[in-house]
Amino acid sequence: MHIETLGSGPSLVMLHGWALHGGVFAPLVQRLSDRYTLHLVDLPGHGHSRDSEVALTLDATVEAILAHTPPAAWLAWSLGGLFALHAAASSPKVRGLAMIAATPRFVRGDGWPHAVLPRVFAQFGSDLSGDYGGTLDRFLALDTMGSEHARSELRTLKQDLYARGEPAPAALQRGLRLLEQTDLRETLPALSVPSLWLGGRRDLLVPSKAMRAAAEAAPNAQFVEIAGGGHAPFLGHADLVAADVDRFLQALSQDVAA
């Protein structure tokens, strides 16, 4: 699995969303790498990990990341949040958790109304086999729809999408199944590390109400809403997101020092 390490300071592992790669975090890298050592992961089947033999499952992927990164806080966007939350719930190497537009469950269910219908991800999976490029374009449009900077964010995501080659179709299907089927809500009350839940008020994939609910279910958690943000607030609102992440990480460092 490809993991790029850069910067200096306390370590931060960063996990991207569906179909993208670690390069999508460039705006945060520019703002954080002078104070933190960043470990940018390309998930199996994505980016430079396209041909990785690691299975895109919660257990296998998290085990591989933990084996190749030091004790660190983890930051994750969208699909990456499922891996990060699983890691935080199962390993003492995760020192803190910053979730961006990510929740323990991405589809609606009993007691979880603020999410998309299960058929949304099932439909993307069905469309993928017949129209690979068009399906990815539609998903990126959904990522940015609603944001006050939707046009520029969509342009950036389209530029990033194939910057490290095409994501593997099989991995994309597995990722969609994870989004459709995974429910990690039961891990929240026992979460032993501080967590930050950062969402865009205009996010159409992961409503900020769901992120607030996740934060309320976890101990030592805080919720932050980006008023004009969509599903990728670290693109159009990079300064705000970086500042919130920096405050969270600084507080983590003080807790460790104490």
N, C-alpha and C positions, 0 to 999 in steps of 0.2 A: 504494500500500500504506500502511495506517495504522500509524504508529509514534509512540507517545506518549513524550515525554521529560520527565523530572522528576528532582528531587534535585540534588545537587551533589557534585563530586569526580571521581575517575577514572571513565571510562565503562564500563558493563556493558550489553551487548545481551542481551535475554531473549526466548527463543522457547518458546511453549507447545506443548501436545500436541494430539492429534487431537480435532476437534470443539469445542475451547474457544477461548480468546482471551487476550490479554495481561492482562486483568483477573484471571485466575485466580491471578496471582502477588501478590495484595494482601498476604498475610501476610509475604512477603519484602520487598515495597516498604516496609511499615511499619517493618521492621527494618534496612533498608539505605540508604534514600533520604537519610539525613542525612550519609552518608559517600561515596556514589557517585551519579553521574549515570546514571540507568536509562533505557534505550531499550526500551520494551515494544512488541514487534512483534505485530500481528495478521496471521498468515499469509494468503496469498491464499485467498479463499473463506470466511474465518472472521471473526467479529466485525465491526469497522468496515471490514475489507478484503473484505467479502462480494462486492462488485462489482468488485474489482480486476481489471485486465486482465493482471496478471502471472501467468504459468503456475505452477502448483504442481508444479514440477520442481526438482531440486536446483540445477541451473545457473541457471535464470531467477530463482528466489526468492532465492538467495544473492547473485546479482549486484545485484538490486534493493535488498536490505538493505545491502550494502556501499556502494552509491552514496549512501545516505541516512543513514549513521551514521559516526562518526569511528573511528579506530583504537581498539580496545576489547577487553576480555575478553568472551567469549560464554558465557552460561549457557542451557542448554536442557533441557527436560523431554520425555521420551517421544519422540513423532514429531519434535519440534523438534530432537532430538539428531542426526538424520540431516543436517539442514541445517547445524547448527553444526559437526559433524565435517567435512563437505564443505568448509565455509568455512575451517576451521582448516588443512585439508590443502592449500588452494589459494590462500590470500591472506595476505600479511604484515600486513594490517590486523587480523587476529585475534591478540591478544597472549596469550591464555590460554583454556582451555576447561574449563567446569564442566558435567558431564553428570549430570543427575538422572534416575534410572530410565530410562536410555537406553543403547543399545549400538550397535555398527556393524551388527549383524544382529539382527532381531527374531524370526526363525523358526529352527527347528532345521535343521541340515544337517551335512555331513561336518565333523568336528572342532569342531562347535558344538552340543553337546547341551543346554545350559541355556537353553532358549527354548521358545516355544509351537509347536505344530504349524502348518504353513502353512495348513491348512484353517480355523484359527480366524479369520484375517482374511478369507479367502475367504467364509466363512459370514456374517460381519458384512456384507460387501458384498452378498451375495445377499439377506439379510434387509432391508437398508436400503430397497430399492425398494418392498417391500411393507408395511413397518411402520417408517416413519422415526422416529417418536417412541419407540416401544418398543425399537428397536434401539439408539438413543442411550442410553436408560435402562439397558439391559443392559450396555452398554460402561462406563458410569459405575460400575455396580455392580462390574464386574470390576476397575476402577481401584482401588477401595477395599477389596475383599474381602481379608480376612486382616489388615488393619491393626488395631492395638489401638484405634484411634479411627475405625473404619469408619463408624459411623452419622453422626458429625458431619462427616466428610469427604465422605460421599455427599450429605448435606444441602447442604453448601457447593457442591459441583460442580453439583448440580441447580439451585441458585440462580444460579450463574454461567453455565450452559449457554446460556440464551437472553437473558442480560442485554444483549447487543449485537445481538440479532436471531438468527434461525436461520442456522446455517452452510449454505452452498450444497451441495445433494446431490452435484453433480458434483465439487466439491472434496473432499468426504468420500470418494467413491469413489477419487479419485486418491490421497488420503492412505493409504487402506487398501492400495492397490497398492504404494505406496512401502514400507509396513511389511512387506508380504508378499514383495517382490521385491528390495529393496536389500541389498547386502552390501558394506560399506566396510572390512572387516577388513584388507585389504591396505594401507590408509592408515596404520594404527597404528604400525608400526615406524619410519616416516619422519616421524612427527608432530614438528614442530619447536618446539612451544610446550608449556609445562607444562599438565598436565591433572589435574582432580579428577573421580573417578568415585564418585558418591554414590548408594547403593541401599538399599532397605528389605529387611530379612531376610525379611519376610512377603509380598513382592511376588509376585503370581501371573502377571503379564504379563512382567516382566523380572527373572528371578531374580538375586539378588545375586551368585551364582557367575559369571554371565555378565559382570557388571560388573567383578568381580575379574579375570577372564580378560582383559578388554579393557585394564584398567590394567596388567597384567603384560606385555602385548604392546607397550605404548607407552613410550618413554623419558620420564623425568622426570614420571612419573604417580603418583598416590596414590589408593588406594581407601578409602572410608569406608562403613561399614555402620550403618544406623539399626536397632537391634534390634527395635523394635516397629512399624517402618514398613512400609507397603504400597507401592502404585505412585505415590502422591502424598504423599511424606513431608513436603513443605514445607507441607502443610495441618495435619496432626495433630501434627507435630514441628517446627514453624516455628522455634523458638528454636535447636534443635540444628542444623538445616540452615543457618540464617542464620549461626550461629557458624562452622560449617565453611567456608561460602562466604567469609565475611569473612576468616578466617585465610588462605585460599588467595589472595584478592585482595591482602591486605596483603603476602604474600610476593612476589607478582608485582610490586607497586610497589617493593619493596626491590630486586628483581632489576633493574628498569628504572633505578632510581636509581644502582645500582652500575655 
